[in-house]
Amino acid sequence: MMRTALGIWILTAVVCIGRGHHHIGHVVKDHSHQDTALESSTNTASLVRSANKEFAFRLYRKLAPIADSEGKNTFCSPSSVSIALAALSVGAREETHRQLFSGLGFNGSLLTQADVNQAFHALLLKENRLSGDISEGAAVFVANHFKPEPAFLDTLKQSYLAEGFNVDFTNPTDSADTINNYVSEKTHGKIDKLVENLNPATIMYLISYIYYKGKWESPFDPQRTREDTFIVDENTKVPVQMMNREGQFDVYNDRDINTTVLHLPFNSSFSMLLMLPKDMATLENNLGSTYITKWLKWKRSSKYDVFIPKISIKTSYILNDVLAEMGMIDMFGQNADLSGISPGRNLAVSEVVHQATLDLDEAGATATAVTGIGIVPLSIQFTPVLKFNQPFMAAIIDRDTEDILFIGKIVNPNK
């Protein structure tokens, strides 16, 4: 029997604009009998959060070689991918569900689907309350003739903040316009062409989005931005607009992996970590949660003359092969069991697509990225120079939880 195509599209966008001021109150209930349930909820949330962090590094290690082979930058939002796949797992059953859980790093013996739903609900509520810095959620576009299981849609709405829309996929142009207009609105115009050619047989699109905007705690002066050179490799150099600021910076020199880490905080609980390694492969192969924790804990403030290139990049990935390599195989083929979406239909995922944008300037940033680095030993006469003028890694994280919103590698700011 032919399986109906189920499109899963994941998008990510970040822009550097002003920060709003919102105050959201909360109600604290004083019921002692809820203590045990609260402790259990905290434990399961911690398990999901830990899994999300490790998923971020595993996803990056799959995407980076693809970009490297094409001489491109790597940039993605593991957070957005996790949300989309966790939402999909709501409708998965049997082996398909087990593969999704395993691929996302969830321990099926310790976590139920309800636990995962609750953890993502809490995560999304927290992030969407952060003074307008971040907006994250999902949407489901359903064919007019298709009736998904109400429980599936209800869970996506309640746990993943998903909005639902009916569209006519037999009219590919109109349905693509509907999806693209929604995407453009949620990303403030940064991504306006997520889909172009839609299969008329498609019955549903599930979209996860994240929009981050942040200002540097200490901005760069545009008057100090100058044209400079970025060293792509020993044979290639490209011109860039290099920002510059001299002052106190938090830096950690990790001798274990020969990497200098610059910590740039935003006017919020988020920060950008810029990682300049002597050997990129060593950094990529070793990077994990323990290193993030170490860098944040042991960073030290000192005076530096810092140079960072202005960046505006866009990446796009089809994740089918990547996710299959991570163990999520069945959802793409004849063995797919997505009967939780519609018990009476044989469904399979057609594509998982991820798009991301990064803009970084003197005022702030839109995700992870920055450029090469040069370091001059500290002396009485000179201020050490930290110059991102060669390939480097970057990540945007929540300092409080160490959650990874974005992670990437800049090999050429002009691509």
C-alpha positions as CSV (number, residue, x, y, z in Angstrom):
1,M,0.0,0.0,0.0
2,M,1.3,3.4,-0.9
3,R,2.0,5.6,2.1
4,T,0.8,9.2,2.1
5,A,3.6,11.8,2.2
6,L,3.9,13.7,5.5
7,G,6.2,16.7,5.2
8,I,8.2,17.8,8.3
9,W,9.8,21.2,7.9
10,I,12.0,22.8,10.5
11,L,13.0,26.4,10.4
12,T,15.2,28.6,12.4
13,A,15.8,32.4,12.2
14,V,17.5,34.9,14.4
15,V,17.7,38.6,14.1
16,C,19.6,41.3,15.9
17,I,17.1,44.0,16.9
18,G,16.1,45.8,20.1
19,R,15.1,44.2,23.2
20,G,11.6,44.7,24.6
21,H,10.6,45.0,28.2
22,H,7.8,42.7,29.4
23,H,7.0,41.5,32.9
24,I,5.1,38.3,33.3
25,G,3.8,37.4,36.7
26,H,3.3,33.8,37.9
27,V,1.2,32.2,40.6
28,V,2.8,30.0,43.3
29,K,0.6,27.4,44.8
30,D,1.3,26.3,48.3
31,H,0.2,22.6,48.4
32,S,2.5,20.3,50.2
33,H,1.0,17.2,48.5
34,Q,2.4,18.5,45.2
35,D,6.0,18.4,46.4
36,T,6.6,14.8,45.2
37,A,5.0,15.5,41.8
38,L,7.1,18.7,41.5
39,E,10.3,16.8,42.3
40,S,9.4,14.1,39.7
41,S,8.7,16.8,37.1
42,T,12.0,18.4,37.8
43,N,13.9,15.2,37.4
44,T,12.2,14.3,34.1
45,A,12.8,17.9,32.8
46,S,16.5,17.5,33.7
47,L,16.7,14.2,31.8
48,V,15.1,15.8,28.7
49,R,17.3,18.9,29.0
50,S,20.5,16.7,29.2
51,A,19.4,14.7,26.2
52,N,18.8,17.9,24.2
53,K,22.3,19.2,25.0
54,E,23.9,16.0,23.8
55,F,21.7,15.9,20.7
56,A,23.0,19.3,19.8
57,F,26.6,18.1,19.6
58,R,25.6,14.9,17.8
59,L,23.6,16.8,15.2
60,Y,26.4,19.3,14.7
61,R,28.9,16.5,14.1
62,K,26.7,15.1,11.4
63,L,26.1,18.4,9.6
64,A,29.7,19.8,9.8
65,P,31.3,17.3,7.4
66,I,28.6,17.9,4.8
67,A,29.3,21.7,4.9
68,D,33.0,21.1,5.0
69,S,32.9,19.1,1.8
70,E,31.2,22.0,0.1
71,G,33.4,24.7,1.7
72,K,30.3,26.1,3.5
73,N,29.6,27.4,7.0
74,T,27.7,25.1,9.4
75,F,24.9,26.7,11.3
76,C,21.8,25.2,12.9
77,S,19.4,25.3,15.8
78,P,19.4,21.9,17.6
79,S,16.7,23.3,19.8
80,S,14.3,23.8,16.8
81,V,15.1,20.3,15.4
82,S,14.5,18.7,18.8
83,I,11.1,20.4,19.2
84,A,10.0,19.3,15.7
85,L,11.0,15.7,16.2
86,A,9.6,15.5,19.7
87,A,6.3,16.8,18.4
88,L,6.4,14.2,15.7
89,S,7.0,11.5,18.3
90,V,3.6,12.3,19.7
91,G,2.1,10.6,16.7
92,A,4.7,7.8,16.4
93,R,4.1,4.2,17.6
94,E,6.1,1.0,18.2
95,E,9.5,0.9,16.6
96,T,9.2,4.3,14.9
97,H,8.6,5.8,18.3
98,R,11.5,4.0,19.8
99,Q,13.8,5.2,17.1
100,L,12.7,8.8,17.5
101,F,13.2,8.6,21.3
102,S,16.6,6.9,20.9
103,G,17.7,9.3,18.2
104,L,16.8,12.3,20.4
105,G,18.7,10.8,23.3
106,F,15.6,10.1,25.5
107,N,15.8,7.0,27.7
108,G,12.6,5.2,27.0
109,S,12.8,3.3,30.3
110,L,13.0,6.6,32.3
111,L,10.9,8.9,30.2
112,T,7.4,8.5,28.8
113,Q,5.9,10.6,25.9
114,A,3.9,12.5,28.5
115,D,7.2,13.3,30.4
116,V,8.8,14.6,27.2
117,N,5.7,16.6,26.3
118,Q,5.6,18.2,29.7
119,A,9.3,19.1,29.6
120,F,9.1,20.8,26.2
121,H,6.0,22.7,27.3
122,A,7.9,24.0,30.3
123,L,10.9,24.9,28.2
124,L,8.8,26.7,25.6
125,L,6.9,28.7,28.2
126,K,10.1,29.7,29.9
127,E,11.8,30.9,26.7
128,N,8.8,32.7,25.3
129,R,8.6,34.7,28.6
130,L,12.2,36.1,28.3
131,S,11.4,39.7,27.8
132,G,10.8,39.3,24.0
133,D,14.3,38.0,23.4
134,I,13.1,34.8,21.9
135,S,10.0,33.4,20.3
136,E,9.7,29.6,19.8
137,G,6.8,27.4,18.8
138,A,5.3,25.2,16.1
139,A,2.5,25.0,13.5
140,V,0.6,22.3,11.7
141,F,-0.8,22.7,8.2
142,V,-3.4,20.0,7.5
143,A,-5.0,19.2,4.2
144,N,-8.7,20.0,4.0
145,H,-9.8,16.4,3.5
146,F,-7.5,15.0,6.2
147,K,-8.7,14.5,9.8
148,P,-5.9,13.8,12.2
149,E,-6.5,12.2,15.5
150,P,-7.9,15.0,17.9
151,A,-5.6,13.8,20.7
152,F,-2.5,14.4,18.5
153,L,-3.5,17.9,17.6
154,D,-4.5,18.7,21.2
155,T,-1.1,17.5,22.5
156,L,0.8,19.6,19.9
157,K,-1.3,22.7,20.8
158,Q,-0.9,22.2,24.6
159,S,2.6,21.0,24.8
160,Y,4.4,22.4,21.8
161,L,2.4,25.7,21.4
162,A,1.4,24.6,17.9
163,E,-1.1,26.6,15.8
164,G,-3.2,24.7,13.3
165,F,-4.3,25.6,9.8
166,N,-6.3,23.9,7.0
167,V,-4.9,24.2,3.5
168,D,-5.6,22.9,0.1
169,F,-2.5,21.0,-0.9
170,T,-4.1,20.2,-4.3
171,N,-3.4,23.8,-5.0
172,P,0.4,23.8,-4.5
173,T,0.9,27.5,-5.2
174,D,-1.7,28.7,-2.7
175,S,-0.7,26.2,0.0
176,A,3.0,27.2,-0.4
177,D,2.1,30.9,-0.1
178,T,0.1,30.1,3.1
179,I,3.1,28.3,4.7
180,N,5.7,30.9,3.5
181,N,3.6,33.8,4.7
182,Y,3.4,32.2,8.2
183,V,7.1,31.5,8.2
184,S,7.9,35.1,7.1
185,E,5.7,36.5,9.9
186,K,7.3,34.3,12.6
187,T,10.8,35.1,11.4
188,H,10.2,38.8,10.8
189,G,11.0,38.3,7.1
190,K,14.3,36.5,7.6
191,I,13.0,33.3,6.0
192,D,10.3,33.9,3.4
193,K,10.7,31.0,1.0
194,L,10.7,27.8,3.0
195,V,8.7,25.9,0.4
196,E,8.4,26.3,-3.3
197,N,7.3,23.1,-4.9
198,L,4.7,21.2,-2.9
199,N,3.5,17.7,-3.7
200,P,-0.3,17.8,-4.2
201,A,-0.5,14.5,-2.4
202,T,0.9,16.0,0.8
203,I,-1.5,15.9,3.7
204,M,0.3,17.7,6.5
205,Y,3.3,19.9,7.3
206,L,4.7,20.2,10.8
207,I,6.8,23.3,11.3
208,S,9.0,24.3,14.3
209,Y,10.4,27.8,14.5
210,I,12.7,29.8,16.7
211,Y,13.4,33.5,16.5
212,Y,16.0,35.0,18.7
213,K,17.0,38.7,19.0
214,G,19.6,39.9,21.4
215,K,21.7,43.0,22.1
216,W,25.3,42.7,23.4
217,E,25.7,43.7,27.0
218,S,28.6,45.8,25.8
219,P,28.1,46.8,22.1
220,F,30.8,47.4,19.6
221,D,31.3,51.0,18.2
222,P,30.4,51.1,14.5
223,Q,33.1,53.8,14.0
224,R,35.7,51.2,14.8
225,T,34.6,48.7,12.2
226,R,37.1,48.4,9.4
227,E,37.7,46.2,6.4
228,D,40.1,43.4,7.2
229,T,41.0,39.9,5.9
230,F,39.6,36.6,6.9
231,I,41.9,33.6,6.4
232,V,39.6,30.7,5.0
233,D,42.6,28.5,4.5
234,E,46.3,28.7,3.5
235,N,45.3,29.4,-0.1
236,T,42.2,31.6,0.4
237,K,41.7,34.9,2.0
238,V,38.5,37.0,1.8
239,P,37.7,40.6,2.8
240,V,35.4,41.2,5.8
241,Q,34.0,44.1,7.9
242,M,35.8,43.6,11.2
243,M,34.3,44.9,14.4
244,N,36.6,46.0,17.2
245,R,36.3,46.7,20.9
246,E,39.0,47.0,23.5
247,G,38.0,46.4,27.1
248,Q,37.3,43.7,29.7
249,F,36.3,40.3,28.3
250,D,35.6,36.9,29.9
251,V,38.0,34.4,28.3
252,Y,39.0,30.8,29.0
253,N,42.1,29.2,27.5
254,D,41.4,25.5,27.3
255,R,44.8,23.8,27.2
256,D,43.2,20.3,27.0
257,I,42.0,21.0,23.5
258,N,44.1,24.0,22.6
259,T,41.1,26.3,22.2
260,T,40.5,29.9,23.3
261,V,36.9,30.6,24.3
262,L,35.5,34.2,24.3
263,H,32.3,34.7,26.3
264,L,30.0,37.5,25.0
265,P,26.9,38.1,27.1
266,F,23.7,39.6,25.7
267,N,21.4,41.8,27.7
268,S,19.6,38.7,28.9
269,S,20.4,35.2,30.3
270,F,21.8,34.3,26.9
271,S,25.4,34.4,25.7
272,M,27.5,33.7,22.7
273,L,30.5,31.6,23.0
274,L,33.2,32.0,20.3
275,M,35.7,29.1,20.1
276,L,39.0,29.6,18.4
277,P,40.9,26.3,18.2
278,K,44.5,25.6,17.0
279,D,43.1,22.5,15.5
280,M,39.4,22.5,14.5
281,A,39.0,18.7,14.4
282,T,40.2,18.4,18.0
283,L,37.6,20.9,19.2
284,E,34.8,19.3,17.1
285,N,35.6,15.8,18.3
286,N,35.7,16.7,22.0
287,L,33.1,19.3,22.3
288,G,30.4,18.4,24.8
289,S,28.3,19.6,27.8
290,T,31.2,19.2,30.2
291,Y,33.3,21.7,28.3
292,I,30.5,24.3,28.2
293,T,30.1,23.9,32.0
294,K,33.9,24.3,32.5
295,W,34.2,27.4,30.3
296,L,31.3,29.2,32.0
297,K,32.6,28.3,35.5
298,W,36.3,29.1,35.0
299,K,36.2,32.0,32.6
300,R,38.3,34.9,33.7
301,S,37.9,38.6,33.0
302,S,40.9,40.4,31.5
303,K,41.6,43.2,29.1
304,Y,41.7,42.3,25.4
305,D,41.6,44.0,22.0
306,V,38.8,41.9,20.4
307,F,38.1,41.7,16.6
308,I,35.0,40.0,15.3
309,P,33.7,40.0,11.7
310,K,30.2,41.2,10.9
311,I,28.3,38.2,9.6
312,S,25.1,37.5,7.6
313,I,24.7,34.0,6.5
314,K,21.9,31.5,5.7
315,T,22.0,27.7,5.7
316,S,19.7,25.1,4.5
317,Y,19.7,21.3,5.1
318,I,17.7,18.3,4.1
319,L,18.0,16.1,7.2
320,N,16.7,12.8,6.0
321,D,20.0,11.1,5.7
322,V,21.5,12.7,8.8
323,L,18.5,11.6,11.0
324,A,18.6,8.1,9.5
325,E,22.3,7.9,10.4
326,M,21.3,8.9,13.9
327,G,18.9,5.9,14.1
328,M,15.6,7.5,13.0
329,I,15.1,5.3,9.9
330,D,11.6,3.9,9.8
331,M,9.7,7.1,9.7
332,F,10.9,7.7,6.1
333,G,9.8,4.4,4.6
334,Q,7.4,1.5,4.4
335,N,8.0,0.6,8.1
336,A,6.8,4.0,9.4
337,D,4.2,3.8,12.2
338,L,2.6,7.2,12.6
339,S,-0.7,5.8,13.5
340,G,-1.0,8.2,16.4
341,I,-1.6,10.9,13.9
342,S,-4.3,9.0,12.1
343,P,-5.0,5.3,12.9
344,G,-6.7,4.7,9.6
345,R,-3.9,6.0,7.4
346,N,-0.5,4.7,6.4
347,L,1.8,7.7,6.8
348,A,5.5,8.3,6.3
349,V,7.7,11.4,6.5
350,S,8.8,12.7,3.1
351,E,11.4,15.3,4.1
352,V,12.8,17.0,7.2
353,V,14.2,20.4,6.2
354,H,16.1,22.8,8.4
355,Q,16.9,26.5,7.5
356,A,18.7,28.9,9.6
357,T,20.0,32.5,9.4
358,L,22.6,34.3,11.4
359,D,23.2,38.1,11.5
360,L,25.9,39.5,13.8
361,D,26.7,43.2,14.0
362,E,27.9,45.9,16.4
363,A,24.6,45.9,18.3
364,G,24.0,42.2,18.8
365,A,23.6,38.8,17.2
366,T,21.2,36.5,15.7
367,A,22.7,33.1,16.5
368,T,26.1,31.6,16.5
369,A,29.0,32.6,14.4
370,V,32.0,34.8,14.4
371,T,35.5,34.7,12.9
372,G,39.2,33.8,13.4
373,I,41.4,34.8,16.2
374,G,45.0,35.9,16.9
375,I,46.4,36.1,20.4
376,V,49.4,38.2,21.5
377,P,51.0,37.1,24.9
378,L,50.2,39.5,27.7
379,S,52.9,42.1,28.4
380,I,53.2,45.4,30.2
381,Q,53.3,47.3,26.9
382,F,50.5,45.6,24.9
383,T,46.9,44.6,25.3
384,P,46.4,41.0,24.2
385,V,44.7,40.8,20.8
386,L,41.8,38.3,20.2
387,K,41.1,38.3,16.5
388,F,38.5,36.1,14.8
389,N,40.0,36.1,11.4
390,Q,40.1,32.4,10.7
391,P,37.6,29.5,11.0
392,F,36.0,29.2,14.4
393,M,33.0,27.7,16.2
394,A,30.2,29.6,18.0
395,A,27.2,28.8,20.1
396,I,24.3,30.7,21.6
397,I,23.4,29.3,25.0
398,D,21.3,30.0,28.1
399,R,23.8,30.8,30.8
400,D,21.4,29.6,33.5
401,T,20.6,26.2,32.1
402,E,23.4,25.8,29.5
403,D,20.8,24.9,26.9
404,I,22.1,25.3,23.3
405,L,19.9,27.3,21.1
406,F,22.3,27.6,18.1
407,I,25.6,26.1,17.2
408,G,27.8,26.5,14.2
409,K,31.2,26.9,12.5
410,I,32.2,29.9,10.4
411,V,34.7,28.9,7.7
412,N,33.9,31.9,5.4
413,P,31.8,34.9,6.5
414,N,31.1,35.8,2.9
415,K,29.3,32.5,2.0
